[in-house]
Each structure stands twice: as C-alpha cells, then as structure tokens.
C-alpha cells in the first residue's frame, strides 16, 4: 500500500478541519446570501442606463467581499490554531516544507471560494433577484482564483501576527469591513468621492470587485481583466512576502 504524500495528507487534513465546524461552514456560505437578499429587496426591479438589472452591479461586490472574507478568515484562524496547538511545530519536525503547507491551504481556499461563487450566482439568478449572465461569465474564474490567493496571503499575515481567536477576529474585521465600503462592495464605487475612488485602488478588494462587475455587466475586456488579475497577483506577492517574514512555526519561538 502506498503512503500519501505530505501535500495530499495536508490537503485532506485541511479540508476535514474546514468542514468539521458546521456552524462556520454554514455562515461562510450564508453570510453573503444575507447581503444579497438585503440588496435584492432594496433594488428589486431597478435597472441601470444600459438596461441591465441593478443586481448585476450589486451582486459582484457582495460576492467579492464574501469570497475575500472567507479566504482571509479561514487561513488566519487555521494558522493561529495550528501554531497555538503546536501542530505547525510537529509539521516542522517532518520533511514537509512550508510551501507544501501553504499549497494545501490554497487549494482548499480556492475550492471554498468557487463553491461560494456557484451557490451565490445560482441564488442571484432566481427570478426574484434577476441577475443576468452572458457568455463572458467564465472570465470570472481566473479573477476568483487570483482573488482567493490575495486574500489568503492577507490571512496568513493576520494568522502570523495574532495569537488568539479574538485577535484574529479583531484584526480581520478591521481590515475587511472598511475595505468593503471603500472598494464599492456595499456601495457603488462611482458614487464615492473622487479621492476615495483613487485611494480604493490600493485595496485588493477593489480589483476583484471591478473585475467581477465588468464580467457580470458584459463589458469585460482582455486588457481590463489582465490588469485586475495583475493587481491581485501583486497583492499576493506583497502580502506573501510579509507573511514569510512574520511566519512562526510555534508560539514558543
């Protein structure tokens, strides 16, 4: 009988750990849907100048925030718990390199993010909400993958800095809640003051929201999507480097 590789073993362990807490799993998927219902009620029946339902401009922002929220919170809590419980220290004593640990976490985060997107879009397509999709919707897939990578890197920074669940929640919420409003996830970015619109481009959620909005509005181009993906990739590199510098295998060191 062949033994599992460190990558497959860690990926399976990460997956099982992520679904063990059913309450967390439920709210990971339900939380964005709550906002969809709220905005769906507020803007039901309204359209924008080009005739598309207003939900086509609201849903991408809520979806971006939901995917980013899960990709940040999940790894942050996991890293903090694994370090506090000395699981990372045990892994460190094995031949498993750090990139293998991170790769397993990334795969699970991408699966969660894509699952969120599928469920969210399926609900938004119901006649009550009236989301419209055209043939360009597959362009959202690379955006979601790059978005998950960027927010996972942020989550690794948070999980490296925080030593308690309370600290993780406090830091992550201080990051995600203001970003949601400043990036246009909960409020159209075009209605924000000009200086805030300019400043919002230093936030990763702005690139994910902008790209998904263009895709769902049917106005995405190869150039604009490439810029959004490049922006998310740049944030992944920056936060990845910060996480590498702040990473600790154990709270004892």
Backbone as JSON, one array per atom type, in Angstrom:
{
  "sequence": "XXXXXXXXXXXXXXXXXXXXXXXXXXXXXXXXXXXXXXXXXXXXXXXXXXXXXXXXXXXXXXXXXXXXXXXXXXXXXXXXXXXXXXXXXXXXXXXXXXXXXXXXXXXXXXXXXXXXXXXXXXXXXXXXXXXXXXXXXXXXXXXXXXXXXXXXXXXXXXXXXXXXXXXXXXXXXXXXXXXXXXXXXXXXXXXXXXXXXXXXXXXXXXXXXXXXXXXXXXXXXXXXXXXXXXXXXXXXXXXXXXXXXXXXXXXXX",
  "N": [[0.86, -1.19, 0.0], [0.6, 2.2, -0.88], [1.87, 5.17, 0.62], [0.4, 8.29, 1.56], [1.3, 11.39, 0.04], [3.06, 14.21, 1.53], [1.78, 16.58, 0.71], [-0.85, 15.77, -0.19], [-1.77, 14.6, 2.16], [-1.78, 16.78, 3.94], [-3.56, 18.46, 2.59], [-5.91, 16.97, 2.72], [-6.23, 16.9, 5.51], [-6.55, 19.62, 6.01], [-8.91, 20.13, 4.61], [-10.75, 18.45, 6.01], [-10.62, 19.65, 8.52], [-11.71, 22.12, 7.89], [-14.39, 21.59, 7.39], [-15.32, 20.54, 9.68], [-16.42, 22.14, 11.69], [-19.55, 22.83, 11.58], [-21.19, 25.03, 11.91], [-19.57, 27.22, 11.27], [-19.08, 26.6, 8.58], [-21.66, 26.82, 7.55], [-22.27, 29.61, 7.9], [-20.25, 30.71, 6.4], [-21.12, 30.33, 3.8], [-23.72, 31.31, 3.96], [-23.64, 33.96, 4.88], [-22.85, 35.89, 2.79], [-25.14, 35.55, 1.23], [-27.15, 36.63, 2.78], [-26.66, 39.39, 2.58], [-27.1, 39.59, -0.15], [-29.86, 39.12, -0.28], [-30.77, 41.37, 1.17], [-29.85, 43.57, -0.42], [-31.07, 42.79, -2.76], [-33.76, 43.15, -2.15], [-33.78, 45.91, -1.73], [-33.12, 46.99, -4.23], [-34.79, 45.82, -6.05], [-36.23, 45.23, -9.19], [-35.11, 47.5, -10.32], [-33.16, 49.14, -12.83], [-30.13, 49.88, -14.67], [-28.57, 52.42, -16.76], [-27.93, 51.07, -19.15], [-29.82, 49.13, -19.33], [-29.45, 46.77, -17.96], [-30.23, 44.72, -15.11], [-30.1, 46.2, -11.85], [-29.03, 44.58, -9.98], [-26.94, 43.31, -11.2], [-24.81, 44.93, -10.75], [-24.63, 45.1, -8.06], [-24.45, 42.5, -7.01], [-21.81, 41.48, -7.8], [-20.1, 42.9, -6.09], [-20.88, 42.1, -3.5], [-20.41, 39.37, -3.73], [-17.62, 39.41, -4.18], [-16.71, 40.43, -1.76], [-17.63, 38.41, -0.01], [-16.19, 36.12, -0.87], [-13.55, 37.03, -0.51], [-13.6, 37.52, 2.24], [-13.96, 34.93, 3.33], [-11.63, 33.71, 2.37], [-9.69, 35.09, 3.74], [-10.34, 34.95, 6.54], [-10.53, 32.13, 7.07], [-7.86, 30.84, 6.61], [-6.44, 32.49, 8.4], [-7.5, 31.98, 10.99], [-7.0, 29.21, 11.04], [-4.17, 29.06, 10.85], [-3.42, 30.39, 13.18], [-4.56, 28.69, 15.15], [-3.29, 26.23, 14.57], [-0.66, 26.9, 15.12], [-0.81, 27.65, 17.81], [-1.65, 25.27, 18.98], [0.51, 23.73, 18.55], [0.62, 22.2, 16.27], [1.79, 23.04, 13.89], [4.4, 23.02, 14.72], [4.88, 20.32, 14.97], [4.62, 19.57, 12.3], [6.8, 20.95, 11.3], [8.89, 19.39, 12.22], [8.91, 17.32, 10.51], [9.77, 16.2, 7.13], [8.33, 17.99, 5.61], [8.08, 20.82, 3.62], [7.55, 24.41, 4.01], [6.23, 25.64, 1.71], [4.62, 23.5, 0.82], [2.75, 23.23, 2.88], [1.42, 25.68, 2.61], [0.46, 25.47, -0.02], [-1.42, 23.41, 0.17], [-3.3, 24.63, 1.78], [-4.08, 26.68, 0.08], [-5.35, 25.35, -2.07], [-7.64, 24.29, -0.84], [-8.84, 26.69, -0.06], [-9.4, 27.84, -2.56], [-11.27, 26.0, -3.57], [-13.35, 26.39, -1.73], [-13.92, 29.11, -2.25], [-14.74, 29.06, -4.98], [-16.95, 27.4, -4.73], [-18.57, 28.99, -3.11], [-19.05, 31.04, -4.97], [-20.49, 29.7, -6.98], [-22.84, 28.87, -5.61], [-23.81, 31.36, -4.72], [-24.22, 32.73, -7.17], [-26.11, 31.06, -8.35], [-28.31, 31.47, -6.68], [-28.67, 34.22, -7.04], [-29.49, 34.24, -9.67], [-32.11, 33.53, -9.61], [-35.53, 34.31, -10.4], [-36.54, 36.25, -8.63], [-34.39, 37.88, -7.9], [-33.08, 38.41, -10.33], [-30.57, 38.4, -11.68], [-28.47, 38.79, -14.5], [-26.72, 36.84, -16.81], [-24.19, 36.69, -19.26], [-22.4, 35.3, -22.07], [-19.78, 35.69, -21.23], [-19.22, 34.92, -18.68], [-17.39, 32.82, -17.81], [-14.97, 34.16, -17.57], [-14.8, 35.06, -15.05], [-13.63, 33.13, -13.49], [-10.66, 33.01, -13.42], [-10.28, 35.46, -12.11], [-11.46, 34.98, -9.61], [-9.76, 32.99, -8.62], [-7.27, 34.36, -8.48], [-8.11, 36.32, -6.71], [-8.73, 34.84, -4.38], [-6.15, 33.95, -3.78], [-4.85, 36.4, -3.15], [-6.26, 37.28, -0.86], [-5.93, 35.12, 0.81], [-3.19, 35.31, 1.26], [-3.19, 37.66, 2.76], [-4.61, 36.7, 4.94], [-2.75, 34.92, 5.97], [-0.85, 36.66, 6.96], [-2.34, 37.92, 8.99], [-2.92, 35.67, 10.59], [-0.34, 35.03, 11.37], [0.4, 37.14, 12.96], [-1.48, 37.27, 15.02], [-2.33, 35.75, 18.15], [-4.51, 34.71, 19.4], [-7.99, 33.69, 19.07], [-9.69, 35.88, 19.35], [-8.04, 38.02, 18.73], [-7.49, 37.48, 16.03], [-10.08, 37.77, 14.9], [-10.57, 40.48, 15.5], [-8.51, 41.88, 14.11], [-8.93, 40.98, 11.46], [-11.57, 41.83, 10.94], [-11.24, 44.6, 11.17], [-9.81, 45.01, 8.91], [-11.39, 43.99, 6.75], [-14.05, 45.07, 6.88], [-13.99, 48.03, 6.62], [-12.74, 47.99, 4.08], [-14.66, 46.87, 2.45], [-16.58, 48.91, 2.12], [-15.03, 51.0, 1.1], [-14.13, 49.94, -1.26], [-16.28, 49.6, -2.88], [-17.98, 47.44, -2.59], [-20.3, 47.31, -1.03], [-21.43, 49.64, -1.68], [-21.9, 51.57, -4.52], [-18.91, 52.2, -6.25], [-18.61, 54.32, -8.02], [-20.12, 56.33, -6.98], [-18.78, 57.29, -4.86], [-16.67, 59.8, -3.27], [-14.21, 61.47, -5.33], [-11.5, 61.3, -4.45], [-11.56, 59.13, -2.76], [-12.26, 57.12, -4.52], [-9.91, 57.03, -6.04], [-8.05, 56.3, -4.04], [-9.01, 53.8, -3.45], [-7.87, 51.99, -5.15], [-5.63, 50.99, -4.01], [-6.37, 48.85, -2.61], [-6.97, 45.38, -2.39], [-9.53, 44.29, -2.72], [-10.84, 46.04, -4.36], [-9.91, 45.53, -6.94], [-10.82, 42.93, -7.39], [-13.59, 43.28, -7.14], [-14.03, 45.16, -9.18], [-13.27, 43.7, -11.47], [-15.09, 41.49, -11.45], [-17.5, 42.87, -11.6], [-17.33, 44.01, -14.16], [-17.35, 41.65, -15.69], [-19.88, 40.5, -15.07], [-21.48, 42.51, -15.98], [-21.1, 42.34, -18.63], [-19.15, 43.79, -19.96], [-16.5, 43.27, -19.94], [-13.07, 43.26, -20.88], [-10.15, 41.82, -22.42], [-7.87, 43.26, -21.75], [-8.62, 44.84, -19.49], [-9.31, 42.85, -17.63], [-6.87, 41.54, -17.42], [-5.36, 43.51, -16.14], [-6.72, 43.7, -13.7], [-6.31, 41.11, -12.68], [-3.53, 41.18, -12.56], [-3.16, 43.16, -10.63], [-4.24, 41.87, -8.37], [-2.46, 39.72, -8.24], [-0.12, 41.1, -7.63], [-0.69, 42.04, -5.04], [-0.82, 39.58, -3.79], [1.86, 38.75, -3.89], [3.1, 40.78, -2.37], [1.83, 40.61, 0.21], [2.38, 37.97, 0.64], [5.17, 37.97, 0.95], [5.37, 39.49, 3.27], [4.04, 37.79, 5.01], [5.79, 35.62, 4.96], [8.0, 36.71, 6.26], [6.96, 37.16, 8.78], [6.09, 34.73, 9.64], [5.65, 32.07, 11.98], [6.58, 28.98, 13.37], [5.86, 28.09, 15.84], [4.39, 29.26, 18.93], [6.22, 29.31, 20.87], [8.61, 30.21, 20.04]],
  "CA": [[0.0, 0.0, 0.0], [1.39, 3.42, -0.96], [1.56, 6.17, 1.61], [0.03, 9.57, 0.99], [2.35, 12.4, 0.03], [2.78, 15.27, 2.5], [0.8, 17.54, 0.16], [-2.2, 15.2, -0.16], [-2.16, 14.41, 3.56], [-2.11, 18.09, 4.5], [-4.77, 18.95, 1.93], [-7.05, 16.24, 3.31], [-6.39, 17.36, 6.89], [-7.08, 20.98, 5.96], [-10.31, 20.01, 4.2], [-11.54, 17.91, 7.11], [-10.69, 20.66, 9.57], [-12.56, 23.22, 7.45], [-15.8, 21.21, 7.39], [-15.68, 19.95, 10.98], [-17.29, 23.1, 12.38], [-20.65, 23.04, 10.63], [-21.71, 26.38, 12.06], [-18.7, 28.08, 10.47], [-19.34, 26.3, 7.17], [-22.98, 27.38, 7.2], [-22.23, 31.06, 7.78], [-19.36, 31.05, 5.29], [-21.92, 30.38, 2.59], [-24.98, 32.03, 4.17], [-23.44, 35.38, 5.15], [-23.02, 36.7, 1.57], [-26.52, 35.46, 0.74], [-27.95, 37.57, 3.57], [-26.5, 40.69, 1.94], [-27.77, 39.51, -1.45], [-31.29, 39.3, -0.03], [-30.99, 42.76, 1.57], [-29.71, 44.44, -1.59], [-32.08, 42.39, -3.72], [-35.01, 43.81, -1.76], [-33.64, 47.36, -1.89], [-33.0, 47.4, -5.64], [-35.62, 44.93, -6.85], [-36.93, 45.85, -10.31], [-34.42, 48.68, -10.84], [-32.17, 48.89, -13.89], [-29.19, 50.97, -14.93], [-28.78, 53.08, -18.05], [-27.83, 50.17, -20.3], [-30.91, 48.18, -19.28], [-29.17, 45.61, -17.11], [-30.75, 44.84, -13.74], [-29.15, 46.81, -10.92], [-28.4, 43.49, -9.24], [-25.69, 42.97, -11.89], [-23.76, 45.78, -10.22], [-24.58, 44.9, -6.62], [-24.04, 41.12, -6.73], [-20.36, 41.25, -7.85], [-19.46, 43.45, -4.91], [-21.18, 41.24, -2.37], [-19.69, 38.12, -3.96], [-16.2, 39.67, -3.97], [-16.48, 40.55, -0.31], [-17.83, 37.11, 0.62], [-15.06, 35.25, -1.21], [-12.37, 37.56, 0.17], [-13.78, 37.33, 3.67], [-13.69, 33.52, 3.66], [-10.23, 33.39, 2.08], [-8.86, 35.71, 4.78], [-10.65, 34.45, 7.88], [-10.24, 30.71, 7.23], [-6.43, 30.6, 6.85], [-5.96, 33.22, 9.58], [-7.86, 31.19, 12.17], [-6.32, 27.92, 10.99], [-2.76, 29.24, 11.16], [-3.32, 30.73, 14.6], [-4.85, 27.49, 15.94], [-2.24, 25.23, 14.34], [0.55, 27.33, 15.83], [-1.08, 27.62, 19.26], [-1.75, 23.87, 19.41], [1.79, 23.11, 18.21], [0.53, 21.34, 15.08], [2.81, 23.5, 12.96], [5.71, 22.59, 15.24], [5.02, 18.91, 14.61], [4.88, 19.53, 10.85], [8.16, 21.43, 11.1], [9.83, 18.31, 12.53], [8.85, 16.37, 9.4], [10.42, 16.76, 5.93], [7.38, 18.8, 4.84], [8.48, 22.23, 3.53], [6.49, 25.4, 4.19], [5.38, 25.8, 0.51], [3.63, 22.42, 0.76], [1.7, 23.6, 3.83], [0.65, 26.78, 2.03], [-0.23, 24.99, -1.22], [-2.6, 22.65, 0.59], [-4.27, 25.62, 2.26], [-4.57, 27.44, -1.07], [-6.28, 24.52, -2.82], [-8.91, 24.24, -0.11], [-9.44, 28.03, -0.13], [-9.96, 28.02, -3.92], [-12.49, 25.18, -3.65], [-14.38, 27.09, -0.96], [-14.28, 30.32, -2.96], [-15.51, 28.71, -6.17], [-18.25, 26.87, -4.26], [-19.34, 30.17, -2.73], [-19.46, 31.75, -6.17], [-21.53, 28.91, -7.66], [-24.08, 28.96, -4.84], [-24.26, 32.75, -4.73], [-24.72, 33.05, -8.5], [-27.34, 30.29, -8.57], [-29.4, 32.16, -5.97], [-28.89, 35.53, -7.67], [-30.15, 34.04, -10.97], [-33.54, 33.3, -9.41], [-36.32, 35.44, -10.92], [-36.75, 37.29, -7.63], [-33.26, 38.8, -7.93], [-32.97, 38.82, -11.73], [-29.22, 38.55, -12.21], [-28.32, 38.41, -15.91], [-25.39, 36.36, -17.19], [-23.98, 36.46, -20.69], [-21.41, 34.26, -22.35], [-18.44, 36.01, -20.73], [-19.1, 34.59, -17.26], [-16.2, 32.04, -17.42], [-13.84, 35.04, -17.28], [-14.76, 35.3, -13.61], [-12.88, 32.07, -12.81], [-9.31, 33.44, -13.04], [-10.38, 36.53, -11.13], [-11.72, 34.38, -8.31], [-8.55, 32.29, -8.17], [-6.31, 35.38, -8.06], [-8.65, 36.96, -5.53], [-8.52, 33.94, -3.24], [-4.71, 33.97, -3.47], [-4.51, 37.65, -2.5], [-6.82, 37.36, 0.48], [-5.27, 34.09, 1.6], [-1.91, 35.88, 1.7], [-3.52, 38.57, 3.85], [-4.97, 35.87, 6.08], [-1.52, 34.36, 6.55], [-0.25, 37.74, 7.74], [-3.14, 38.07, 10.2], [-2.72, 34.48, 11.42], [1.02, 35.05, 11.9], [0.51, 38.18, 13.97], [-2.43, 37.07, 16.12], [-2.11, 34.54, 18.94], [-5.78, 34.28, 19.98], [-9.12, 33.86, 18.14], [-10.21, 37.25, 19.48], [-7.14, 38.91, 17.98], [-7.73, 37.23, 14.61], [-11.35, 38.38, 14.52], [-10.46, 41.93, 15.57], [-7.67, 42.38, 13.02], [-9.57, 40.68, 10.17], [-12.73, 42.71, 10.75], [-10.74, 45.95, 10.94], [-9.33, 45.05, 7.53], [-12.4, 43.67, 5.75], [-15.26, 45.91, 6.89], [-13.75, 49.3, 5.89], [-12.4, 47.72, 2.69], [-15.89, 46.6, 1.71], [-17.22, 50.17, 1.77], [-14.12, 51.82, 0.3], [-13.89, 49.29, -2.56], [-17.51, 49.58, -3.65], [-18.71, 46.17, -2.48], [-21.61, 47.57, -0.44], [-21.88, 50.95, -2.15], [-21.25, 51.74, -5.83], [-17.68, 52.99, -6.18], [-18.75, 55.53, -8.84], [-20.81, 57.35, -6.2], [-17.88, 57.73, -3.8], [-15.86, 60.98, -3.63], [-13.13, 61.15, -6.26], [-10.25, 60.92, -3.79], [-11.74, 57.78, -2.23], [-12.17, 56.22, -5.68], [-8.48, 56.87, -6.36], [-7.41, 55.56, -2.95], [-9.5, 52.43, -3.39], [-7.05, 51.12, -5.99], [-4.56, 50.37, -3.2], [-7.03, 47.78, -1.87], [-7.17, 44.22, -3.29], [-10.95, 44.05, -2.99], [-11.25, 46.92, -5.46], [-9.6, 44.85, -8.21], [-11.73, 41.79, -7.53], [-14.92, 43.82, -7.37], [-14.05, 45.79, -10.5], [-13.24, 42.67, -12.5], [-16.34, 40.73, -11.46], [-18.56, 43.76, -12.08], [-17.2, 44.08, -15.62], [-17.76, 40.37, -16.26], [-21.33, 40.31, -14.96], [-22.15, 43.55, -16.77], [-20.86, 42.05, -20.02], [-18.28, 44.8, -20.57], [-15.11, 42.9, -19.65], [-12.15, 43.11, -21.99], [-8.94, 41.1, -22.04], [-6.95, 44.19, -21.12], [-9.06, 45.22, -18.14], [-9.22, 41.68, -16.76], [-5.45, 41.3, -17.16], [-4.92, 44.48, -15.15], [-7.29, 43.31, -12.41], [-5.58, 39.92, -12.22], [-2.17, 41.6, -12.21], [-3.25, 43.84, -9.35], [-4.42, 40.85, -7.32], [-1.2, 38.98, -8.14], [0.84, 41.96, -6.93], [-1.02, 41.99, -3.62], [-0.44, 38.25, -3.31], [3.3, 38.75, -3.69], [3.45, 41.68, -1.27], [1.41, 40.04, 1.49], [3.09, 36.71, 0.8], [6.49, 38.28, 1.49], [5.18, 39.9, 4.66], [3.7, 36.57, 5.78], [7.0, 34.81, 5.09], [8.86, 37.32, 7.26], [6.33, 37.12, 10.11], [5.63, 33.37, 9.94], [6.25, 31.37, 13.13], [6.14, 27.59, 13.48], [5.34, 27.85, 17.19], [4.35, 30.43, 19.81], [7.32, 29.21, 21.82], [9.81, 30.85, 19.49]],
  "C": [[0.89, 1.24, 0.0], [0.93, 4.41, 0.1], [1.24, 7.5, 0.93], [1.2, 10.54, 1.05], [2.04, 13.45, 1.09], [1.73, 16.26, 2.01], [-0.62, 17.0, 0.26], [-2.68, 15.0, 1.26], [-2.56, 15.73, 4.2], [-3.39, 18.65, 3.89], [-6.01, 18.27, 2.51], [-7.29, 16.71, 4.74], [-7.0, 18.76, 6.93], [-8.55, 20.97, 5.58], [-11.19, 19.51, 5.34], [-11.69, 18.91, 8.24], [-11.66, 21.78, 9.19], [-14.04, 22.87, 7.47], [-16.25, 20.65, 8.74], [-16.65, 20.85, 11.74], [-18.42, 23.48, 11.42], [-21.25, 24.43, 10.74], [-20.89, 27.36, 11.22], [-18.94, 27.86, 8.98], [-20.65, 26.94, 6.72], [-22.89, 28.88, 6.97], [-21.25, 31.53, 6.71], [-20.13, 31.2, 3.99], [-23.17, 31.24, 2.75], [-24.78, 33.53, 4.31], [-23.55, 36.23, 3.89], [-24.45, 36.67, 1.04], [-27.44, 36.4, 1.51], [-27.87, 38.97, 2.94], [-27.15, 40.72, 0.56], [-29.27, 39.74, -1.28], [-31.6, 40.76, 0.31], [-30.92, 43.69, 0.35], [-30.72, 44.08, -2.68], [-33.42, 43.03, -3.44], [-34.95, 45.32, -2.01], [-33.71, 47.79, -3.35], [-33.84, 46.53, -6.58], [-36.35, 45.71, -7.95], [-36.23, 47.05, -10.91], [-33.37, 48.26, -11.88], [-31.25, 50.09, -14.0], [-29.38, 51.45, -16.36], [-28.75, 52.14, -19.24], [-28.87, 49.06, -20.27], [-30.66, 46.95, -18.45], [-29.78, 45.8, -15.74], [-29.69, 45.4, -12.81], [-28.4, 45.74, -10.13], [-27.08, 43.07, -9.89], [-24.51, 43.81, -11.39], [-23.61, 45.64, -8.71], [-24.0, 43.52, -6.29], [-22.52, 40.92, -6.8], [-19.64, 41.77, -6.61], [-19.66, 42.58, -3.69], [-20.43, 39.91, -2.51], [-18.2, 38.3, -3.7], [-15.88, 39.72, -2.48], [-16.62, 39.19, 0.37], [-16.67, 36.16, 0.37], [-13.8, 35.72, -0.49], [-12.43, 37.35, 1.67], [-13.43, 35.9, 4.09], [-12.23, 33.18, 3.45], [-9.28, 34.0, 3.09], [-9.08, 35.06, 6.14], [-10.23, 33.0, 8.07], [-8.78, 30.42, 7.49], [-5.91, 31.3, 8.1], [-6.26, 32.44, 10.85], [-7.1, 29.87, 12.19], [-4.85, 28.05, 11.39], [-2.55, 29.55, 12.63], [-3.53, 29.49, 15.46], [-3.75, 26.45, 15.79], [-0.95, 25.61, 15.08], [0.35, 27.23, 17.35], [-1.11, 26.2, 19.79], [-0.51, 23.06, 19.07], [1.69, 22.1, 17.06], [1.58, 21.74, 14.06], [4.2, 23.05, 13.42], [5.95, 21.11, 14.91], [5.3, 18.76, 13.11], [6.31, 19.95, 10.56], [9.2, 20.34, 11.34], [9.81, 17.21, 11.46], [9.57, 16.97, 8.2], [9.52, 17.68, 5.11], [7.82, 20.25, 4.8], [7.28, 23.16, 3.67], [5.64, 25.59, 2.93], [4.32, 24.71, 0.37], [2.46, 22.71, 1.7], [0.8, 24.67, 3.22], [-0.13, 26.34, 0.8], [-1.49, 24.22, -0.87], [-3.7, 23.59, 1.07], [-4.89, 26.37, 1.09], [-5.6, 26.64, -1.85], [-7.65, 24.48, -2.14], [-9.61, 25.6, -0.17], [-10.06, 28.29, -1.49], [-11.25, 27.22, -4.07], [-13.63, 25.86, -2.9], [-14.86, 28.33, -1.71], [-15.12, 30.05, -4.2], [-16.89, 28.16, -5.8], [-19.15, 28.02, -3.81], [-19.89, 30.87, -3.96], [-20.59, 31.02, -6.9], [-22.86, 29.03, -6.93], [-24.66, 30.36, -4.9], [-24.88, 33.11, -6.08], [-26.02, 32.32, -8.79], [-28.53, 30.96, -7.88], [-29.71, 33.49, -6.64], [-29.6, 35.41, -9.01], [-31.65, 33.77, -10.82], [-34.33, 34.52, -9.88], [-36.52, 36.57, -9.92], [-35.64, 38.34, -7.68], [-32.97, 39.29, -9.34], [-31.59, 39.07, -12.25], [-29.17, 38.04, -13.64], [-26.89, 37.99, -16.18], [-25.31, 36.24, -18.7], [-22.84, 35.47, -20.86], [-20.03, 34.51, -21.8], [-18.23, 35.57, -19.29], [-17.89, 33.72, -16.9], [-14.98, 32.9, -17.11], [-13.73, 35.35, -15.79], [-13.87, 34.29, -12.89], [-11.45, 32.49, -12.46], [-9.31, 34.56, -12.02], [-10.59, 35.97, -9.73], [-10.48, 33.68, -7.76], [-7.51, 33.31, -7.69], [-6.8, 36.1, -6.8], [-8.46, 36.13, -4.28], [-7.06, 33.97, -2.82], [-4.33, 35.24, -2.7], [-5.01, 37.7, -1.06], [-6.3, 36.25, 1.38], [-3.93, 34.6, 2.12], [-2.12, 36.87, 2.85], [-3.87, 37.79, 5.12], [-3.76, 35.27, 6.75], [-0.8, 35.41, 7.39], [-1.0, 37.89, 9.07], [-2.91, 36.89, 11.14], [-1.33, 34.4, 12.02], [1.17, 36.05, 13.04], [-0.33, 37.9, 15.21], [-2.18, 35.75, 16.83], [-3.4, 34.0, 19.59], [-6.89, 34.45, 18.95], [-9.67, 35.28, 18.17], [-9.35, 38.23, 18.68], [-7.32, 38.73, 16.48], [-8.99, 37.94, 14.15], [-11.25, 39.9, 14.51], [-9.67, 42.48, 14.39], [-8.37, 42.17, 11.67], [-10.76, 41.59, 9.91], [-12.3, 44.15, 10.51], [-10.22, 46.11, 9.51], [-10.5, 44.96, 6.54], [-13.59, 44.62, 5.72], [-15.02, 47.27, 6.22], [-13.46, 49.08, 4.4], [-13.65, 47.5, 1.86], [-16.56, 47.89, 1.25], [-16.33, 51.01, 0.85], [-13.9, 51.25, -1.09], [-15.14, 49.22, -3.42], [-18.3, 48.3, -3.57], [-20.13, 46.39, -1.96], [-22.22, 48.89, -0.92], [-21.16, 51.22, -3.46], [-20.05, 52.67, -5.76], [-17.81, 54.3, -6.96], [-19.43, 56.66, -8.07], [-19.96, 57.86, -5.05], [-17.14, 59.0, -4.23], [-14.66, 60.58, -4.47], [-11.86, 60.68, -5.58], [-10.34, 59.53, -3.18], [-11.68, 56.76, -3.36], [-10.7, 55.98, -6.06], [-7.77, 56.02, -5.31], [-7.8, 54.1, -2.95], [-8.66, 51.46, -4.21], [-5.83, 50.58, -5.25], [-5.13, 49.24, -2.35], [-7.29, 46.6, -2.81], [-8.63, 43.98, -3.64], [-11.45, 44.9, -4.15], [-11.02, 46.24, -6.8], [-10.54, 43.67, -8.44], [-13.14, 42.26, -7.84], [-15.03, 44.41, -8.77], [-14.1, 44.75, -11.62], [-14.54, 41.9, -12.59], [-17.51, 41.59, -11.94], [-18.53, 43.87, -13.6], [-17.69, 42.79, -16.28], [-19.28, 40.23, -16.23], [-22.12, 41.38, -15.71], [-21.93, 43.35, -18.27], [-19.97, 43.05, -20.73], [-16.81, 44.5, -20.33], [-14.31, 42.79, -20.94], [-10.91, 42.37, -21.49], [-7.97, 42.0, -21.3], [-7.34, 44.54, -19.7], [-8.96, 44.05, -17.17], [-7.76, 41.36, -16.43], [-4.92, 42.25, -16.1], [-5.45, 44.13, -13.76], [-6.57, 42.09, -11.84], [-4.16, 40.27, -11.81], [-2.14, 42.33, -10.87], [-3.38, 42.86, -8.2], [-3.14, 40.03, -7.13], [-0.15, 39.79, -7.4], [0.57, 41.96, -5.43], [-0.65, 40.64, -3.01], [1.05, 38.19, -3.0], [3.68, 39.59, -2.47], [3.08, 41.06, 0.08], [2.07, 38.68, 1.73], [4.47, 36.92, 1.4], [6.4, 38.7, 2.95], [4.88, 38.69, 5.54], [4.93, 35.71, 5.99], [7.93, 35.36, 6.16], [8.3, 37.18, 8.67], [5.92, 35.72, 10.53], [6.39, 32.77, 11.11], [5.7, 29.95, 13.18], [5.51, 27.31, 14.84], [5.31, 29.16, 17.96], [5.52, 30.42, 20.79], [8.58, 29.9, 21.33], [9.49, 32.23, 18.97]]
}
